[in-house]
Amino acid sequence: MLPNFLIIGAPRSGTTHLYRGLRQHPQVFMSDVKEPMFFAYEGETRPGVIGERAAYEALFAGSERFVARGEASTLYLYHHDAPRRIRELIPDARLIAILRNPVDRAISQYTFQRFLKVEPLDTLEAALAAEEERRNNHAPPFSLYRDVGLYSQQIARYLALFPRHQLLFLLQDDLEQDPHAVFRTIFQFLDVDPTFYPDLRHKTNASGIPQHETVFRLIKSAGRTVKRFLPERLATHLSGSAHETWLQPPTVNPATRAALRDFFREDIERTQDLIGRDLTHWLVDKS
């Protein structure tokens, strides 16, 4: 059994929130492994990646009765080979991309990588300066904070292979302002009951700096064990509460934010043309 829809990204843009909400819908099946990343790394052996087709199809075993079957691998939007692989295996799949202001996305990704202790550089500025060398050395995409936010070239690859009606482009701004309207749009796109309201009271997988790191990590570690035995709504509530209570947003140098905004300006303008949404608010100085 294969999925008939995918959440393809972008990273740090609300995909986990979408995944959690979709899992609550009685007509939707989401794989227990949120990010198998099969179409990015098919045939490869990597930690945390499901690269073999048989193992990938096993994720959807028993999902025949569901109208919509999906997963949420955030690298599909960025990865060069993913669109072609998706087209070859599930050409009729519906594809959902949620986009975030690329400046905020880059900052959030850096903060999250630091939180995971996989980013060795202790300032965003140093990490941005290292990006070209990382790219040349084939570093993991999650450490390429600017590259992953260049949406227009990523979207263009999908538009070249899939008809427009199979693609749904969402904004994280909309998810923040009116989450139920966003989910209603998604449910309509997937041909499932659009009147279902998932529990969206808490953010999931938020990034930030732990106010008390040892305590926060103990809570998260214990929570992972407990959540396996809880209903989806309660698990989401606990995960969101921990992040909201113990994480605080990072402070970013205004000059760094301005430089990122200038870097992304042309791509943002191209992206808004491709998806038919006004994105000029992404170019406004929030300070």
PAZAPA-4460 file (N, C-alpha, C; in steps of 0.05 Angstrom, whole numbers, plus 32768, in hexadecimal, padded with zeros to 4 digits):
% residues 287
    n_x    n_y    n_z   ca_x   ca_y   ca_z    c_x    c_y    c_z   seq   type   mol
   8011   7FE8   8000   8000   8000   8000   8012   8019   8000     1      M     A
   800A   802C   7FEF   8019   8045   7FED   8007   805D   7FF5     2      L     A
   8013   8073   7FFD   8003   808A   8004   7FF7   8097   7FEB     3      P     A
   7FE1   80A6   7FEF   7FD6   80B5   7FD9   7FD8   80D3   7FDD     4      N     A
   7FE6   80DB   7FF2   7FED   80F7   7FF6   8006   80F9   8007     5      F     A
   8014   8110   8004   802D   8115   8013   802D   8132   801C     6      L     A
   8037   8136   8034   803F   8151   803C   805C   8153   8036     7      I     A
   8064   8165   8024   807F   8165   8019   8091   817A   8026     8      I     A
   8088   8189   8039   8099   819E   8045   808A   81B8   8047     9      G     A
   8098   81CD   804E   80B5   81CF   8053   80BB   81CA   8071    10      A     A
   80D5   81C4   8077   80DD   81BF   8093   80D8   81D8   80A4    11      P     A
   80D0   81D4   80BD   80CC   81E9   80D0   80B6   81FC   80C7    12      R     A
   80A2   81F2   80BA   808D   8203   80B0   8071   81FB   80B9    13      S     A
   806F   81E8   80CB   8055   81DF   80D5   804D   81C3   80CC    14      G     A
   805F   81B4   80C0   8058   8199   80B6   8050   8186   80CC    15      T     A
   805D   8188   80E3   8056   8177   80FA   803A   817D   8104    16      T     A
   8033   8197   8104   8018   819F   810C   8003   8193   80F8    17      H     A
   8009   8194   80DE   7FF8   8188   80CB   7FF5   816A   80CF    18      L     A
   800C   815D   80D3   800C   8140   80D7   7FFB   8138   80EF    19      Y     A
   7FFE   8146   8105   7FEF   8140   811D   7FD1   8144   8118    20      R     A
   7FCA   815A   810B   7FAE   815F   8106   7FA2   814B   80F3    21      G     A
   7FB0   8144   80DE   7FA6   8130   80CB   7FA3   8114   80D7    22      L     A
   7FB4   810D   80E9   7FB2   80F3   80F7   7F98   80F0   8106    23      R     A
   7F8D   8106   810E   7F74   8105   811E   7F5B   8100   810D    24      Q     A
   7F5D   8105   80F3   7F46   8103   80E1   7F3F   80E5   80DD    25      H     A
   7F26   80DD   80E1   7F20   80C0   80DE   7F22   80B5   80C2    26      P     A
   7F23   80C6   80AE   7F26   80BC   8092   7F42   80BE   8088    27      Q     A
   7F55   80C7   8099   7F71   80CB   8090   7F83   80B8   809F    28      V     A
   7F95   80AB   8091   7FAA   809B   809C   7FC5   80A8   8098    29      F     A
   7FD3   80AD   80AE   7FEE   80B8   80AC   8001   80A3   80B7    30      M     A
   8017   809E   80A9   802A   808A   80B2   8035   8091   80CE    31      S     A
   8039   807D   80DF   8043   8082   80FA   805F   808F   80F9    32      D     A
   806F   8088   80E5   8088   8096   80E0   8081   80AF   80D1    33      V     A
   8084   80C6   80DE   807C   80DF   80D1   808D   80E5   80B8    34      K     A
   80A7   80E2   80BA   80B9   80EA   80A4   80CA   80D2   809A    35      E     A
   80BE   80C0   808B   80CE   80A9   8081   80E3   80B2   806C    36      P     A
   80DE   80C8   805E   80F0   80D4   804B   80F8   80C1   8034    37      M     A
   80E5   80AF   802E   80EA   809A   801A   80F0   80A6   7FFF    38      F     A
   80E1   80BA   7FF6   80E5   80C5   7FDB   80FD   80D7   7FD9    39      F     A
   8109   80DF   7FEF   8122   80EE   7FEF   813A   80DB   7FEE    40      A     A
   8138   80C4   7FFC   814F   80B3   7FFF   8149   8096   7FF7    41      Y     A
   8138   8092   7FE3   8131   8077   7FDB   814A   8066   7FD4    42      E     A
   814B   804E   7FDF   8162   803C   7FDA   817A   8041   7FEB    43      G     A
   8179   8056   7FFC   8190   805C   800D   818C   8052   8029    44      E     A
   81A2   804D   8037   81A1   8046   8053   81AB   805D   8064    45      T     A
   8199   806A   8072   819F   8081   8083   8190   807E   809D    46      R     A
   819C   8088   80B3   818D   8088   80CC   8173   8097   80CA    47      P     A
   815E   808B   80D4   8144   8098   80D5   8135   8099   80BA    48      G     A
   8140   808D   80A5   8135   808E   808B   812A   8073   8083    49      V     A
   8113   8072   8077   8108   8059   806B   810E   805A   804D    50      I     A
   8122   804B   8045   812B   804D   8029   8122   8037   8017    51      G     A
   8118   8021   8023   810F   800A   8013   80F1   800B   800E    52      E     A
   80E9   8005   7FF6   80CD   8007   7FEF   80BB   7FF5   8000    53      R     A
   80C4   7FDD   8005   80B3   7FCA   8015   80AE   7FD5   8031    54      A     A
   80C3   7FE1   803D   80C0   7FEC   8057   80AE   8005   8056    55      A     A
   80B0   8014   8041   80A0   802C   803E   8082   8024   803B    56      Y     A
   807C   8010   802A   8061   8008   8026   8055   7FFC   8040    57      E     A
   8067   7FF0   8050   805D   7FE4   806A   8053   7FFA   807D    58      A     A
   805C   8012   8079   8052   8028   808A   8034   802C   8086    59      L     A
   8029   8024   8070   800D   8029   8069   7FFD   8010   806A    60      F     A
   8008   7FFB   8075   7FF9   7FE1   8078   7FE0   7FE6   8088    61      A     A
   7FCA   7FDB   807F   7FB1   7FDE   808D   7FA2   7FF8   8089    62      G     A
   7FAC   8008   8076   7FA0   8023   8072   7F8B   8023   805B    63      S     A
   7F84   800C   8051   7F72   800B   803A   7F58   8019   803E    64      E     A
   7F4D   8018   8056   7F32   8023   805B   7F32   8041   805D    65      R     A
   7F49   804E   805E   7F4B   806B   8060   7F49   8079   8045    66      F     A
   7F3B   808F   8043   7F39   809E   802B   7F54   80AA   8023    67      V     A
   7F62   80B4   8036   7F7C   80C2   8031   7F92   80B4   8042    68      A     A
   7FA8   80AE   8035   7FBF   80A1   8042   7FD8   80B2   803C    69      R     A
   7FE6   80BB   8051   7FFC   80CC   804C   8013   80CB   8060    70      G     A
   8027   80DA   805B   803E   80DE   806D   8048   80FA   8069    71      E     A
   805B   8102   807A   8064   811E   807A   8083   8120   807C    72      A     A
   8090   811F   8065   80AD   8121   8064   80B6   813C   805A    73      S     A
   80C1   814C   806C   80C5   8169   8065   80DB   816D   8050    74      T     A
   80EB   8159   804B   8100   815E   8037   80F7   8159   801A    75      L     A
   80DF   8150   8016   80D6   814A   7FFB   80D5   8164   7FEA    76      Y     A
   80CD   817A   7FF6   80CC   8193   7FE7   80E8   819B   7FDE    77      L     A
   80FB   8198   7FEF   8117   81A2   7FE9   8126   818E   7FD8    78      Y     A
   8123   8174   7FDC   8134   8160   7FCF   812F   815F   7FB1    79      H     A
   8145   8161   7FA1   8143   8162   7F84   8136   8149   7F78    80      H     A
   813B   8132   7F83   8131   8119   7F76   8115   8112   7F80    81      D     A
   810B   811D   7F95   80F1   8115   7FA0   80DA   8119   7F8D    82      A     A
   80D7   812F   7F7F   80C0   8132   7F6D   80BF   811C   7F58    83      P     A
   80D6   8116   7F4C   80D7   8101   7F37   80CF   80E6   7F43    84      R     A
   80DA   80DF   7F5A   80D4   80C5   7F66   80B6   80C3   7F6E    85      R     A
   80AB   80D9   7F78   808F   80D9   7F7F   807E   80D5   7F65    86      I     A
   8085   80E3   7F50   8077   80E1   7F37   8078   80C5   7F2C    87      R     A
   808E   80B8   7F2E   8091   809D   7F23   8081   8088   7F33    88      E     A
   807F   808B   7F4D   8072   8077   7F5E   8055   807D   7F64    89      L     A
   804E   8096   7F6A   8033   809D   7F70   802B   80B7   7F61    90      I     A
   8028   80B5   7F47   8025   80CC   7F36   800B   80DC   7F3C    91      P     A
   7FF7   80CF   7F48   7FDE   80DD   7F4E   7FDD   80E8   7F6A    92      D     A
   7FF3   80E6   7F79   7FF3   80EF   7F95   7FED   810D   7F97    93      A     A
   7FDF   8114   7FAC   7FDB   8130   7FB2   7FF1   8139   7FC5    94      R     A
   7FFB   8151   7FC0   8013   815A   7FCD   800D   8174   7FDC    95      L     A
   8015   8175   7FF5   8010   818C   8006   802A   8199   800F    96      I     A
   802E   81B2   8009   8045   81C1   8012   803C   81D8   8023    97      A     A
   8049   81DB   803A   8043   81F2   804B   805D   8202   804E    98      I     A
   805B   821C   8047   8072   822D   8045   8072   8242   805C    99      L     A
   808A   8247   8066   808D   825B   807B   80A0   8271   8072   100      R     A
   809C   8289   807C   80AF   829E   8076   80CB   8292   8078   101      N     A
   80DB   8292   8062   80F4   8284   8062   8109   828F   8076   102      P     A
   8106   82A9   807E   8117   82B4   8092   8112   82A7   80AD   103      V     A
   80F8   82A6   80B4   80F0   8299   80CD   80F6   827B   80CC   104      D     A
   80F2   826F   80B5   80F7   8252   80B2   8115   824C   80B7   105      R     A
   8127   825C   80AC   8144   8258   80AF   814B   825B   80CC   106      A     A
   8141   826F   80DA   8147   8273   80F6   813D   825C   8107   107      I     A
   8124   8253   8101   8119   823D   8110   8128   8223   810B   108      S     A
   8131   821E   80F2   8140   8206   80EC   815B   8206   80FB   109      Q     A
   8169   821D   80FB   8182   821F   810A   817D   821A   8127   110      Y     A
   8169   8226   8133   8163   8223   814F   815D   8206   8156   111      T     A
   814E   81F9   8144   8147   81DD   8148   815F   81CB   8146   112      F     A
   8170   81D0   8133   8189   81C0   8131   819B   81C3   8149   113      Q     A
   819C   81DB   8154   81AB   81DF   816D   819E   81D0   8184   114      R     A
   8184   81D1   8185   8175   81C2   8199   817B   81A4   8198   115      F     A
   817C   819A   817F   8182   817D   817B   81A0   8177   817F   116      L     A
   81B0   818C   8182   81CD   8189   8186   81DB   817D   816D   117      K     A
   81D1   8184   8156   81DE   817B   813D   81EA   8193   812E   118      V     A
   81E5   81AB   8137   81F2   81C3   812C   8208   81CC   813E   119      E     A
   8222   81C9   8134   8239   81CF   8146   823E   81ED   814A   120      P     A
   8235   81FE   8138   823C   821A   8139   8228   8229   814B   121      L     A
   8232   8239   815E   8221   8244   8173   8214   825F   816C   122      D     A
   8217   8268   8153   8209   8280   814A   81FD   827A   812F   123      T     A
   81E6   8286   812A   81D9   8284   8110   81EB   8290   80FA   124      L     A
   81F8   82A6   8101   820A   82B3   80ED   8220   82A0   80E4   125      E     A
   822C   8292   80F7   8241   827F   80F0   8237   8268   80DF   126      A     A
   821F   825F   80E5   8214   8249   80D6   820D   8252   80B9   127      A     A
   8203   826A   80B6   81FD   8274   809B   8217   8278   808B   128      L     A
   822C   8281   8099   8246   8285   808B   8252   826A   8082   129      A     A
   824B   8255   8090   8255   823A   8089   8245   822C   8074   130      A     A
   822F   8238   806C   821C   8229   805B   8228   8221   8040   131      E     A
   8237   8233   8033   8242   822C   8019   8255   8214   801B   132      E     A
   8266   8214   802F   8278   81FE   8033   8269   81E4   8038   133      E     A
   8254   81E6   8048   8243   81CF   804E   8237   81C4   8035   134      R     A
   822C   81D6   8024   8220   81CD   800B   8234   81BE   7FFA   135      R     A
   824C   81CA   7FF8   8261   81BD   7FE7   8269   81A2   7FF2   136      N     A
   8267   819E   800C   826E   8185   8019   8256   8172   801D   137      N     A
   8240   8179   800F   8228   8168   8010   821D   8164   802C   138      H     A
   821C   817A   803B   8211   8178   8056   81F3   8172   8056   139      A     A
   81E8   8168   806B   81CB   8162   806C   81BB   817C   8067   140      P     A
   81A5   8179   8059   8195   8191   8052   818C   81A1   806A   141      P     A
   8187   8194   8080   817D   81A2   8098   8192   81B6   80A3   142      F     A
   81AA   81B5   809A   81BF   81C8   80A3   81C3   81DE   808E   143      S     A
   81B3   81DE   8079   81B5   81F2   8064   819D   8205   8068   144      L     A
   81A0   8219   8079   818A   8228   8082   817E   823B   806D   145      Y     A
   818F   8245   805B   8185   8256   8046   817A   8245   802E   146      R     A
   8189   8231   8026   8182   8221   800F   8166   8216   8011   147      D     A
   815F   820B   8028   8145   81FD   802B   812E   8211   8028   148      V     A
   8133   822B   802C   811E   823F   802A   811B   824B   800F   149      G     A
   812A   8242   7FFB   8127   824C   7FE0   8110   823C   7FD2   150      L     A
   80F8   8244   7FD8   80E0   8234   7FD1   80DB   8234   7FB3   151      Y     A
   80E0   824A   7FA5   80D6   824B   7F89   80E2   8235   7F78   152      S     A
   80FC   8230   7F7A   8108   821B   7F6A   80FE   8200   7F72   153      Q     A
   80F8   81FC   7F8B   80ED   81E2   7F95   80D1   81DE   7F8A   154      Q     A
   80C0   81F2   7F8C   80A5   81F1   7F82   80A5   81EC   7F64   155      I     A
   80B7   81F9   7F56   80B8   81F7   7F38   80BC   81DA   7F30   156      A     A
   80CD   81CB   7F3F   80D2   81AF   7F38   80B8   819F   7F3A   157      R     A
   80A7   81A4   7F4D   808E   8196   7F50   807A   819E   7F3A   158      Y     A
   8079   81B8   7F34   8066   81C2   7F20   806D   81B7   7F04   159      L     A
   8087   81B0   7F00   808F   81A5   7EE7   8086   8188   7EE3   160      A     A
   807F   817B   7EF9   8079   815E   7EF8   805C   8157   7EFF   161      L     A
   804F   8169   7F0E   8034   8163   7F17   8020   8179   7F0E   162      F     A
   8008   8172   7F08   7FF3   8186   7F02   7FEE   8197   7F1B   163      P     A
   7FE7   81B0   7F16   7FE3   81C2   7F2D   7FCE   81B9   7F41   164      R     A
   7FB9   81AB   7F37   7FA4   81A3   7F49   7FAC   818E   7F5D   165      H     A
   7FC4   8181   7F59   7FCE   816E   7F6C   7FDF   817A   7F82   166      Q     A
   7FE3   8194   7F80   7FF4   81A2   7F93   7FE4   81B6   7FA4   167      L     A
   7FE8   81B6   7FBE   7FDC   81C9   7FD0   7FF2   81D8   7FDF   168      L     A
   7FF3   81F2   7FDB   8007   8203   7FE9   7FF9   8212   7FFF   169      F     A
   8004   820F   8017   7FFA   821C   802F   800F   822E   803B   170      L     A
   8007   8241   804C   801A   8252   805A   8018   824D   8078   171      L     A
   802F   824D   8085   802F   824A   80A2   8021   8261   80AF   172      Q     A
   8021   8279   80A2   8013   8290   80AD   7FF5   8289   80B0   173      D     A
   7FE9   827B   809C   7FCD   8274   809D   7FC8   825F   80B3   174      D     A
   7FDB   824D   80B7   7FD8   8239   80CC   7FD9   8246   80E7   175      L     A
   7FE8   825B   80EA   7FE9   8269   8104   7FD0   8279   8108   176      E     A
   7FC5   8286   80F4   7FAE   8298   80F7   7F93   8289   80F7   177      Q     A
   7F90   8275   80E7   7F76   8267   80E5   7F7B   8249   80DF   178      D     A
   7F84   823A   80F3   7F8B   821E   80ED   7F74   820D   80E3   179      P     A
   7F5C   8213   80ED   7F46   8202   80E4   7F3F   8207   80C7   180      H     A
   7F43   821F   80BD   7F3E   8225   80A1   7F53   8216   8090   181      A     A
   7F6C   8215   809A   7F81   8207   808B   7F7A   81E9   808A   182      V     A
   7F72   81DD   80A0   7F6C   81C1   80A0   7F53   81BB   808F   183      F     A
   7F40   81CD   808F   7F28   81CA   807E   7F31   81C9   8061   184      R     A
   7F44   81DB   8059   7F4E   81DB   803E   7F5C   81C1   8037   185      T     A
   7F6C   81B7   804A   7F7A   819D   8046   7F67   8186   8043   186      I     A
   7F53   8185   8055   7F3F   816F   8054   7F30   8170   8039   187      F     A
   7F29   8188   8030   7F1B   818A   8016   7F2E   8180   7FFF   188      Q     A
   7F47   8187   8001   7F5B   817F   7FED   7F5D   8161   7FEC   189      F     A
   7F5A   8154   8003   7F5E   8136   8005   7F43   8127   8002   190      L     A
   7F2D   8136   7FFE   7F13   812A   7FFA   7F0A   811A   8013   191      D     A
   7F10   8125   802B   7F06   8119   8043   7EF4   812E   8051   192      V     A
   7EE6   8126   8065   7ED2   8137   8072   7EDF   8152   807B   193      D     A
   7ED8   8168   806F   7EE4   8182   8076   7EDA   818E   8090   194      P     A
   7EC4   8182   809B   7EB9   818E   80B3   7EC6   8183   80CD   195      T     A
   7ED9   8170   80CA   7EE7   8165   80E2   7EFA   817B   80ED   196      F     A
   7EFA   817E   8107   7F0B   8191   8114   7F1F   8183   8126   197      Y     A
   7F39   8182   811E   7F4D   8176   812F   7F53   8188   8147   198      P     A
   7F5F   817D   815C   7F67   818C   8173   7F81   819A   816C   199      D     A
   7F81   81B4   816A   7F98   81C4   8161   7FA1   81D8   8177   200      L     A
   7F9B   81D2   8190   7FA0   81E5   81A5   7FBE   81EA   81AB   201      R     A
   7FCE   81D7   81A4   7FEA   81D9   81AA   7FFC   81D5   8192   202      H     A
   8011   81E5   8190   8025   81E2   817B   8034   81C8   8181   203      K     A
   803F   81BC   816C   8050   81A5   816F   806B   81AA   8162   204      T     A
   8080   819F   816F   809B   81A0   8163   80A5   81BD   8160   205      N     A
   809C   81CE   8172   80A5   81EA   8171   80C3   81EB   8177   206      A     A
   80D0   8200   816C   80ED   8203   8172   80F1   821A   8186   207      S     A
   8107   8219   8193   810D   822E   81A6   8125   8226   81B7   208      G     A
   812B   8236   81CB   8141   8231   81DD   8136   8228   81F8   209      I     A
   813D   8211   8202   8132   8208   821B   813A   821B   8232   210      P     A
   8127   8223   8242   812D   8234   8259   813C   8225   826E   211      Q     A
   8135   820B   8271   8144   81F9   8284   8148   81DF   8274   212      H     A
   815F   81DD   8267   8163   81C8   8253   8161   81AC   825F   213      E     A
   816D   81A7   8276   816D   818C   8282   8150   8184   8288   214      T     A
   8141   8196   8294   8125   8190   829B   8115   818B   8282   215      V     A
   8119   819C   826E   8109   819A   8255   810F   817F   8248   216      F     A
   8128   8177   8246   812E   815E   8238   8124   8146   8248   217      R     A
   8124   8147   8262   8119   8131   8272   80FB   812E   826D   218      L     A
   80ED   8145   826B   80D0   8145   8266   80CB   8139   824A   219      I     A
   80DA   8142   8236   80D6   8138   821B   80DC   811A   8219   220      K     A
   80F1   8111   8226   80F9   80F5   8225   80E3   80E4   8231   221      S     A
   80D9   80EC   8248   80C4   80DD   8255   80AA   80DE   8245   222      A     A
   80A5   80F5   8238   808D   80F8   8228   808C   80E6   8210   223      G     A
   80A3   80E1   8204   80A3   80D0   81EC   8099   80B4   81F3   224      R     A
   80A1   80AA   820B   8098   808F   8214   807A   808F   821A   225      T     A
   8071   80A3   8228   8056   80A5   8231   8043   80A8   8219   226      V     A
   804B   80B9   8205   8039   80BF   81EE   8032   80A7   81DD   227      K     A
   8043   8092   81DE   803D   807A   81CE   8023   806D   81D6   228      R     A
   801B   8072   81EF   8003   8064   81FA   7FEB   8077   81FC   229      F     A
   7FED   808F   81F0   7FD8   80A3   81F3   7FCA   80A8   81D8   230      L     A
   7FB1   80B0   81DA   7FA3   80B9   81C1   7FB1   80D0   81B4   231      P     A
   7FAE   80D3   819A   7FBC   80E7   818A   7FB8   8103   8195   232      E     A
   7F9F   810A   819C   7F9A   8125   81A6   7FA9   812B   81BF   233      R     A
   7FA9   8118   81D2   7FB7   811D   81EC   7FD5   811E   81E8   234      L     A
   7FE0   810D   81D6   7FFC   810D   81D1   8005   8128   81C6   235      A     A
   7FF5   8133   81B4   7FFA   814D   81A8   7FF9   8163   81BD   236      T     A
   7FE6   8161   81CF   7FE3   8175   81E5   7FFC   8175   81F7   237      H     A
   8006   815D   81FE   801D   815B   8210   8036   8166   8202   238      L     A
   803A   815F   81E8   8051   8168   81DA   8051   8186   81D7   239      S     A
   803A   8191   81D0   8038   81AE   81CD   803C   81BD   81E7   240      G     A
   8031   81B2   81FD   8034   81BF   8217   8051   81C1   821F   241      S     A
   8060   81AC   821B   807C   81AC   8222   808C   81C2   8213   242      A     A
   8087   81C4   81F9   8095   81D8   81E9   808C   81F4   81F1   243      H     A
   8072   81F8   81F5   8069   8213   81FC   8073   821C   8217   244      E     A
   8076   8209   822A   807D   8210   8245   809B   8214   8248   245      T     A
   80AC   8204   823B   80C8   8204   8241   80DA   8210   822C   246      W     A
   80CF   8217   8214   80E0   8222   81FF   80DB   8240   81FC   247      L     A
   80EF   824F   81F7   80EC   826B   81F1   80F9   8271   81D6   248      Q     A
   80EE   8284   81C6   80F8   8289   81AB   8114   8296   81AD   249      P     A
   8125   8291   8198   8140   829C   8199   8140   82BA   8192   250      P     A
   8155   82C8   819A   8159   82E4   8193   816B   82E4   817A   251      T     A
   8162   82F3   8165   8171   82F4   814C   817A   8311   8147   252      V     A
   8193   8314   813F   819E   832E   8138   818D   833A   8121   253      N     A
   8183   8352   8124   8173   835E   810F   8182   8360   80F4   254      P     A
   819C   8364   80F5   81AC   8365   80DC   81AC   834A   80CE   255      A     A
   81AD   8335   80DD   81AC   831A   80D2   8191   8315   80C5   256      T     A
   817C   831D   80D3   8162   8319   80C8   815E   8329   80AE   257      R     A
   8169   8342   80AE   8166   8353   8095   8176   8346   807E   258      A     A
   818E   833B   8084   819E   832F   806F   8190   8317   8064   259      A     A
   8183   8307   8074   8174   82F0   806B   815C   82F9   805A   260      L     A
   814F   830E   8062   8138   8318   8053   8141   8321   8037   261      R     A
   8158   832E   8035   8162   8337   801B   816A   831E   800A   262      D     A
   8175   830A   8017   817D   82F2   8008   8165   82E5   7FFC   263      F     A
   814F   82E3   800A   8137   82D5   8001   8124   82E6   7FF0   264      F     A
   8129   8300   7FED   8116   8312   7FE0   810D   8308   7FC5   265      R     A
   8120   8303   7FB3   8118   82FC   7F98   810A   82E1   7F97   266      E     A
   8112   82CE   7FA8   8105   82B4   7FA8   80E9   82B6   7FB3   267      D     A
   80E5   82C7   7FC6   80CA   82CB   7FD1   80B8   82D6   7FBB   268      I     A
   80C2   82E9   7FAC   80B2   82F5   7F96   80AB   82E0   7F81   269      E     A
   80BE   82CE   7F7B   80B8   82B9   7F67   80A4   82A4   7F73   270      R     A
   80A7   829E   7F8D   8096   828B   7F9A   8079   8294   7F9A   271      T     A
   8074   82AE   7FA0   8059   82B7   7FA1   804B   82B5   7F85   272      Q     A
   805B   82B8   7F70   8050   82B5   7F55   8048   8298   7F50   273      D     A
   8059   8286   7F59   8054   826A   7F54   803B   825F   7F63   274      L     A
   8037   8268   7F7C   8022   825D   7F8C   8009   826F   7F8C   275      I     A
   800B   8287   7F80   7FF4   8299   7F7F   7FEC   82A4   7F9A   276      G     A
   8000   82AA   7FAB   7FFA   82B7   7FC5   800C   82CF   7FC8   277      R     A
   8001   82E4   7FD5   8011   82FC   7FDB   8023   82F6   7FF3   278      D     A
   803D   82F8   7FEE   8051   82F2   8004   8061   830B   800B   279      L     A
   8057   8322   8004   8066   833B   800A   806A   833F   8028   280      T     A
   8058   8333   8039   805B   8336   8056   8074   8328   8060   281      H     A
   807E   8315   8050   8098   8308   8058   80B0   831B   8056   282      W     A
   80AC   8330   8047   80C2   8343   8042   80C1   835B   8054   283      L     A
   80AE   835B   8067   80AB   8371   8079   80BE   836E   8091   284      V     A
   80CB   8383   809A   80DC   8383   80B1   80CB   8381   80CA   285      D     A
   80CC   836A   80D8   80BB   8365   80EF   80C5   8374   8108   286      K     A
   80DD   837D   8107   80E8   838A   811F   80DC   83A6   8123   287      S     A
***
